[in-house]
Amino acid sequence: MKNVYDIIFIGGGLSSLMFLSQYTQKNPKEKILVLEKNKSIRDDQTFCAWAGPSIVDIAQTFNLKPKKKWHKIQLVDNTNFILKDLQPYQYVAFDGNKTLKKLLSSCKNITYKSNITVKQIQHDDVFTIKTDKEDEFYSLYLFDSRPPKDSQSYKYKESLSQAFIGSEIMLPNNSFDETTVTLMDFQKNKDEIIFTYVLPFSKKRALVETTFFTKHVDFKLINNQHKLYLKRYKNFKEVRTEKAVLPMAILNNTKSDKILRLGIGAGMMRPSTGYSMQRMANWINSLRFMKIKNSNKQNYFYRSPKILDWLDSIFLKVCYYQPQIGPLLFMSLFKKANIFSIIRFMSDVPSWFDIIRIVWALPKKIMIKGLLNRYE
Ligand SMILES: Cc1cc2nc3c(=O)[nH]c(=O)nc-3n(C[C@H](O)[C@H](O)[C@H](O)COP(=O)(O)OP(=O)(O)OC[C@H]3O[C@@H](n4cnc5c(N)ncnc54)[C@H](O)[C@@H]3O)c2cc1C
């Protein structure tokens, strides 16, 4: 029947395509529709993640080709400089556009409709999806990958936004150290945590991204800060830009919902970092991909690890009430904790020993105040 599907996905971004690239391999006969509001696949994202022992290998699992891998990272603030050798781990970058296109091409027998915005969902025995076009669509199951609508879906008021502007730039001379990622180069500030992130793809080409962890997003301010940082590169040419606002928040549990959620709106973004690709990969890798039925639907609800949510909530509380000490938190963590423990922690696969090492490395008084709600 026309417009009737087994499953409909709202949004054809990273989480839907990562999921479908695996689900459709096991269930190629299901009738699946993806509704995506953008006209074409985005060209303004770079996805980075860690790779190495005990971390789900994103490149291998999803058959993706990394744009670049690094074995070294550095963190910088006004007075300190930390350089870390990651081996046997790596920091890996994936080109956003190529990744999404490759994932889409790995999905078997799906209908992908772009330039169509979902406006309304009704549910009786089946889902009825109304869009900005004339067509209505019907399905038994519905996955929704739209981001959280507003702060109503945040569990705690101590939530921040990660807002950034990035420029991929080309220099006339060999000026970048292409072996080392600058994970955070902090700028002193009392109201927000501000840092720049530099991904050197070659000696001449890098993505330079100015990031704010903030309560109030002001892109004019971010742009000024970004321009200021870029001044250190003489005669650069900007070849591509990235700009985003990502929620840094623990989300309310959506488990009882009839709709299955995916991606950022399902809590698949790590609240303390804004990274989500690894969380999505870990979850997808844990699924057995039985054909979705009412009897196994529960298996497709994402639950974020409680211990990590709890630690992230303390971290967010500290950053919310005392943003000026944000750089100290990160610098202390990377200086004192074992780098492999940090990588596994950031990749959602820490052992208890890793967690103890992380907690031990953080400034105790500050974190205990956060834990005891002494900032409010
Ligand atoms: C510039 C940028 C850089 C990032 N870098 C990293 C990184 O390095 N590492 C990392 O782990 N994460 C990174 N992230 C965060 C995260 O991994 C991405 O945002 C990722 O795309 C989230 O996947 P998603 O499926 O939840 O959302 P999306 O990929 O945004 O997919 C949701 C889709 O839903 C569509 N949509 C929304 N509303 C409707 C509607 N009403 N009807 C139809 N379609 C709709 C949107 O157009 C979108 O395509 C980055 C994010 C951005 C924006």
The ligand as a MOL file (V3000), in Angstrom:
LIG
                    3D

  0  0  0     0  0            999 V3000
M  V30 BEGIN CTAB
M  V30 COUNTS 53 58 0 0 0
M  V30 BEGIN ATOM
M  V30 1 C 29.4690 20.6340 13.2370 0
M  V30 2 C 29.3460 19.4570 14.1720 0
M  V30 3 C 30.5010 18.7640 14.5450 0
M  V30 4 C 30.3970 17.6650 15.4170 0
M  V30 5 N 31.5340 16.9810 15.7540 0
M  V30 6 C 31.4220 15.8500 16.4670 0
M  V30 7 C 32.5650 15.0390 16.7290 0
M  V30 8 O 33.6840 15.3930 16.3390 0
M  V30 9 N 32.3990 13.8770 17.4100 0
M  V30 10 C 31.1850 13.4820 17.8560 0
M  V30 11 O 31.0780 12.4050 18.4530 0
M  V30 12 N 30.1020 14.2370 17.6680 0
M  V30 13 C 30.1890 15.4050 16.9940 0
M  V30 14 N 29.0690 16.1680 16.7720 0
M  V30 15 C 27.8430 15.8320 17.5010 0
M  V30 16 C 26.9930 14.7330 16.9100 0
M  V30 17 O 27.7430 13.5680 16.6900 0
M  V30 18 C 26.3020 15.1380 15.6370 0
M  V30 19 O 25.4970 16.2540 15.9050 0
M  V30 20 C 25.4360 14.0490 15.0570 0
M  V30 21 O 25.0610 14.4350 13.7680 0
M  V30 22 C 24.2220 13.7420 15.9030 0
M  V30 23 O 23.4510 12.7720 15.2500 0
M  V30 24 P 21.8650 12.7890 15.3230 0
M  V30 25 O 21.3760 11.7320 14.4410 0
M  V30 26 O 21.4260 12.8290 16.7340 0
M  V30 27 O 21.4840 14.2290 14.7350 0
M  V30 28 P 21.5900 14.7070 13.2360 0
M  V30 29 O 22.7670 14.0990 12.5670 0
M  V30 30 O 21.5130 16.1930 13.2770 0
M  V30 31 O 20.2940 14.0820 12.5590 0
M  V30 32 C 19.0070 14.5520 12.8480 0
M  V30 33 C 18.3500 14.8480 11.5070 0
M  V30 34 O 16.9830 15.1520 11.7080 0
M  V30 35 C 16.6110 16.1090 10.7310 0
M  V30 36 N 15.3760 16.7460 11.2010 0
M  V30 37 C 15.2240 17.5810 12.2540 0
M  V30 38 N 13.9300 17.9390 12.3820 0
M  V30 39 C 13.2600 17.3080 11.3810 0
M  V30 40 C 11.8980 17.2680 10.9920 0
M  V30 41 N 10.9480 17.9480 11.6520 0
M  V30 42 N 11.5590 16.5170 9.9180 0
M  V30 43 C 12.4960 15.7980 9.2320 0
M  V30 44 N 13.8060 15.8050 9.5700 0
M  V30 45 C 14.1740 16.5340 10.6300 0
M  V30 46 C 17.8210 17.0460 10.6790 0
M  V30 47 O 17.8590 17.7930 9.4770 0
M  V30 48 C 18.9710 16.0620 10.8150 0
M  V30 49 O 19.4980 15.6650 9.5610 0
M  V30 50 C 29.1370 17.2700 15.9230 0
M  V30 51 C 28.0000 18.0060 15.5660 0
M  V30 52 C 28.0990 19.0790 14.6900 0
M  V30 53 C 26.8360 19.8090 14.3120 0
M  V30 END ATOM
M  V30 BEGIN BOND
M  V30 1 1 1 2
M  V30 2 1 2 3
M  V30 3 2 2 52
M  V30 4 2 3 4
M  V30 5 1 4 5
M  V30 6 1 4 50
M  V30 7 2 5 6
M  V30 8 1 6 7
M  V30 9 1 6 13
M  V30 10 2 7 8
M  V30 11 1 7 9
M  V30 12 1 9 10
M  V30 13 2 10 11
M  V30 14 1 10 12
M  V30 15 2 12 13
M  V30 16 1 13 14
M  V30 17 1 14 15
M  V30 18 1 14 50
M  V30 19 1 15 16
M  V30 20 1 16 17
M  V30 21 1 16 18
M  V30 22 1 18 19
M  V30 23 1 18 20
M  V30 24 1 20 21
M  V30 25 1 20 22
M  V30 26 1 22 23
M  V30 27 1 23 24
M  V30 28 2 24 25
M  V30 29 1 24 26
M  V30 30 1 24 27
M  V30 31 1 27 28
M  V30 32 2 28 29
M  V30 33 1 28 30
M  V30 34 1 28 31
M  V30 35 1 31 32
M  V30 36 1 32 33
M  V30 37 1 33 34
M  V30 38 1 33 48
M  V30 39 1 34 35
M  V30 40 1 35 36
M  V30 41 1 35 46
M  V30 42 1 36 37
M  V30 43 1 36 45
M  V30 44 2 37 38
M  V30 45 1 38 39
M  V30 46 1 39 40
M  V30 47 2 39 45
M  V30 48 1 40 41
M  V30 49 2 40 42
M  V30 50 1 42 43
M  V30 51 2 43 44
M  V30 52 1 44 45
M  V30 53 1 46 47
M  V30 54 1 46 48
M  V30 55 1 48 49
M  V30 56 2 50 51
M  V30 57 1 51 52
M  V30 58 1 52 53
M  V30 END BOND
M  V30 END CTAB
M  END
